[in-house]
């Protein structure tokens, strides 16, 4: 306990000598990973999305220049050099050179994917770039003229690292910064003297605060699939003369994934539903006119079950219409359109002595009893369409009802319920 107090008092003492400055913290460019879950894209949108990871990463370096920061921290997973190839190397070199021309330093620690010992030895990095390729903690003092700004304690990702105790600060000039890649939480790092933990390895932004210490994951600069909803980017970190630290999100994503929902009665006609969709689409586009929006639409319904409303051909028609009306670049591309499972399936269907009736009763049994296990292993086969289904032996609880709702709608469609 006394040792922890000593470290904390040292941190307070050092904060009195901290100079004001700013830096950018970014990670997880994942330049080698494309966007997934998209289909039927027109050529202009396809071209934009194909280069979105590079353009989003470039915006990080643009921000470093426009904000006139002292340095940039890159905490891992920028690119797998084995798959990124010459394009990724040339891109990073070009961006590092841009910063070098403006005397902006770069500190880069290796993550799970960017093993820095794979960097081609024949290709020299600019002098403003400092690598932390080893899992052992190394340090670098950051100076700007006669001013000492920070001491950075950096190490590459170590999958066996369960704590950050090796980053203990015994002697540091300026602001003590820890930098590595991997899953960690604030409870495991407090009291070590580090004021700002620049972490990498999470796709979503995560900032944890306690007095005198911040642990920050900036997240990926560009979302790759529908799970990455909302803005993506980097962090602009401002350090004040008294040692106070403020973080500000920088939106860098070129394409943004969104979930949009509407609630309508099942008696609404197609033209009426189009009007509702158009109003919502225009509202969103007007707020972000320069964005490339990738939207999953979800229609929640009320009222009695309508066979006409839920026909697959009508859903396909709506999706096609949305893409035609709003699918420009920039603009709003409708990735998918789904309907909520209705709670008002005609009761007589459940009572039928038909395959549809058997199916509805079975789905209802699984919906009403959460303890019933869902195991699809026995359905695995040699057919291409069943490839990999044997691995779906466990459904996470939060996804269970969502999956059963989707199964219900698909089953009614395939078994002729919408033709009844």
GIDA-V725854 format. One record per residue. N is the residue number from 0. OMEGA is omega in degrees with one decimal (* if undefined). D_FIRST is the distance of its C-alpha to the first C-alpha in whole Angstrom. Layout:
# GIDA-V725854
n->[N	N]
omega->[OMEGA	OMEGA]
d_first->[D_FIRST	D_FIRST]
This chain:
# GIDA-V725854
n->[0	1	2	3	4	5	6	7	8	9	10	11	12	13	14	15	16	17	18	19	20	21	22	23	24	25	26	27	28	29	30	31	32	33	34	35	36	37	38	39	40	41	42	43	44	45	46	47	48	49	50	51	52	53	54	55	56	57	58	59	60	61	62	63	64	65	66	67	68	69	70	71	72	73	74	75	76	77	78	79	80	81	82	83	84	85	86	87	88	89	90	91	92	93	94	95	96	97	98	99	100	101	102	103	104	105	106	107	108	109	110	111	112	113	114	115	116	117	118	119	120	121	122	123	124	125	126	127	128	129	130	131	132	133	134	135	136	137	138	139	140	141	142	143	144	145	146	147	148	149	150	151	152	153	154	155	156	157	158	159	160	161	162	163	164	165	166	167	168	169	170	171	172	173	174	175	176	177	178	179	180	181	182	183	184	185	186	187	188	189	190	191	192	193	194	195	196	197	198	199	200	201	202	203	204	205	206	207	208	209	210	211	212	213	214	215	216	217	218	219	220	221	222	223	224	225	226	227	228	229	230	231	232	233	234	235	236	237	238	239	240	241	242	243	244	245	246	247	248	249	250	251	252	253	254	255	256	257	258	259	260	261	262	263	264	265	266	267	268	269	270	271	272	273	274	275	276	277	278	279	280	281	282	283	284	285	286	287	288	289	290	291	292	293	294	295	296	297	298	299	300	301	302	303	304	305	306	307	308	309	310	311	312	313	314	315	316	317	318	319	320	321	322	323	324	325	326	327	328	329	330	331	332	333	334	335	336	337	338	339	340	341	342	343	344	345	346	347	348	349	350	351	352	353	354	355	356	357	358	359	360	361	362	363	364	365	366	367	368	369	370	371	372	373	374	375	376	377	378	379	380	381	382	383	384	385	386	387	388	389	390	391	392	393	394	395	396	397	398	399	400	401	402	403	404	405	406	407	408	409	410	411	412	413	414	415	416	417	418	419]
omega->[179.2	178.7	179.0	178.0	179.6	179.3	-179.8	178.5	175.8	-179.9	179.1	179.9	-179.7	-177.7	179.4	-176.8	-175.6	176.9	176.0	176.9	178.4	174.2	176.4	178.1	-179.2	178.2	169.1	171.9	-178.9	-175.0	-176.2	-175.6	177.9	170.9	-177.6	177.6	-178.6	179.2	175.3	-179.0	172.1	-171.9	-175.7	178.8	179.6	-180.0	179.1	-176.3	-179.4	-178.9	-172.5	-179.1	179.5	-179.3	177.9	177.8	179.1	179.3	175.5	-179.1	174.0	-179.3	178.5	-179.8	-176.5	179.8	177.3	-179.2	179.4	-178.9	178.5	175.1	179.0	-170.6	165.7	175.9	176.2	-179.0	168.8	-173.2	178.8	-177.4	-178.8	174.4	-176.5	-178.7	-178.4	179.8	-179.8	179.9	-177.9	177.5	-179.9	-179.6	177.6	179.7	177.3	179.9	179.8	179.6	-179.4	176.6	175.5	-177.0	179.0	175.6	-171.4	174.7	-177.8	176.6	179.7	-176.3	-177.6	175.6	-168.7	175.2	175.2	-179.4	-176.5	-177.3	-178.7	-178.2	-178.3	175.1	176.0	-175.5	-179.3	-176.2	176.4	180.0	168.9	-174.0	-174.3	175.2	174.6	-176.1	175.1	-177.6	177.7	177.5	-178.6	178.8	174.0	-172.0	178.5	-176.7	171.3	-175.0	-172.6	167.0	-177.6	176.3	-172.8	175.8	177.5	178.8	175.3	-176.6	-179.9	-179.0	-179.4	177.3	179.9	-176.4	179.3	-178.8	-176.7	-177.5	174.1	179.0	-178.9	175.4	-179.2	-178.1	176.4	-179.0	172.8	-173.8	176.1	-176.7	179.6	-177.2	-178.6	175.8	-170.4	-177.8	-177.5	-174.9	-177.0	175.7	-179.5	177.4	176.6	-179.5	-179.6	176.6	178.6	-173.8	174.0	176.9	175.6	-179.2	-178.1	179.7	-179.1	-179.9	-179.5	-174.7	165.5	177.1	176.1	177.4	175.2	171.7	-170.0	167.9	-180.0	-176.8	179.3	178.0	-179.1	177.2	-176.4	-178.8	-173.0	178.2	-176.8	-176.7	175.2	-175.9	178.4	178.5	-174.8	178.9	170.1	-174.5	179.1	179.2	-178.6	-174.1	179.6	179.8	177.3	-176.4	176.9	177.9	178.4	179.3	175.0	178.6	-177.2	-172.8	177.4	176.9	-176.4	178.4	-179.3	169.1	178.2	-176.8	172.8	173.9	-177.2	173.8	-177.7	177.8	-177.9	179.0	-177.9	-179.5	177.9	178.4	176.4	179.0	179.6	178.6	-179.0	179.1	-179.1	-180.0	180.0	178.3	-178.7	-178.5	-179.5	179.1	-179.3	-172.7	-177.5	-175.1	169.6	-173.6	178.5	-165.8	166.8	178.2	174.4	-179.2	174.0	-171.9	175.3	177.1	-175.8	-178.3	-179.9	179.0	-179.2	-176.8	-170.8	177.5	-178.8	-179.1	177.5	176.8	179.2	-179.9	178.2	-179.1	177.9	179.9	178.4	-178.9	-179.9	-174.6	-170.5	-171.9	175.2	177.0	0.1	-178.0	-176.1	177.1	179.9	-177.6	-174.7	176.0	-177.7	177.6	176.9	175.5	-179.0	174.9	-173.2	171.6	-177.8	-176.8	-178.3	178.2	179.9	-175.8	-177.6	173.4	-177.7	176.4	178.1	178.7	177.6	-178.5	-178.3	179.0	-178.9	177.0	179.3	179.9	-179.9	179.7	-175.8	-178.9	-176.4	-179.0	179.6	-178.4	174.8	-176.9	-177.1	-173.8	-176.1	-179.2	-179.5	179.5	-178.3	-176.2	-178.4	-175.2	179.1	-177.5	177.0	-176.2	178.3	179.7	-178.1	-175.4	-177.7	177.8	179.0	-174.7	-176.8	180.0	-172.1	-176.4	177.2	179.5	179.8	176.0	179.7	178.7	-179.6	-178.6	-179.4	-179.8	178.0	-179.6	-174.5	-177.1	171.0	178.7	-179.9	176.2	-175.5	*]
d_first->[0	4	5	5	6	9	10	11	12	14	16	17	18	20	21	23	25	26	30	31	32	33	33	34	32	34	34	36	40	41	44	46	46	49	49	50	51	54	58	61	60	63	63	61	58	58	58	55	53	53	52	49	46	47	48	45	43	45	44	41	42	45	42	40	43	44	41	41	37	36	35	35	32	33	31	33	36	39	41	42	44	46	48	47	50	51	51	47	47	50	48	45	46	48	45	43	46	47	43	44	47	45	42	40	37	36	33	34	31	33	33	34	38	38	37	38	39	42	43	46	46	49	48	46	44	44	42	40	38	35	34	31	33	31	28	26	24	26	26	29	29	31	33	36	38	36	34	30	29	27	25	25	23	26	27	29	29	28	29	27	23	21	18	18	15	18	18	15	16	16	19	21	24	25	23	21	23	22	25	26	28	27	26	22	20	18	15	15	15	13	10	12	14	17	19	22	22	26	26	30	31	32	35	34	32	29	26	23	21	18	17	17	18	21	22	26	29	32	34	37	40	43	43	45	46	46	42	41	42	42	41	40	38	36	33	34	31	31	28	29	29	26	24	25	26	29	30	34	35	38	41	43	44	48	49	47	47	47	48	51	52	55	56	60	63	64	68	67	69	68	70	67	64	65	65	62	60	62	60	57	57	59	56	53	55	56	52	51	55	54	51	52	51	51	52	52	54	53	56	55	59	60	63	66	65	68	69	70	67	65	67	66	68	67	64	65	67	64	62	65	66	62	62	65	65	61	60	61	58	56	57	56	56	56	55	56	57	56	57	55	56	59	58	62	64	67	67	70	68	66	69	71	72	71	69	67	67	65	63	62	62	59	57	57	56	53	52	52	50	47	46	49	48	50	50	53	53	56	58	57	60	62	63	61	60	58	56	53	53	52	48	48	47	45	44	41	41	41	44	46	48	49	50	52	54	55	56	58	60	61	62	64	65	66	68	70	69	69	73	73]
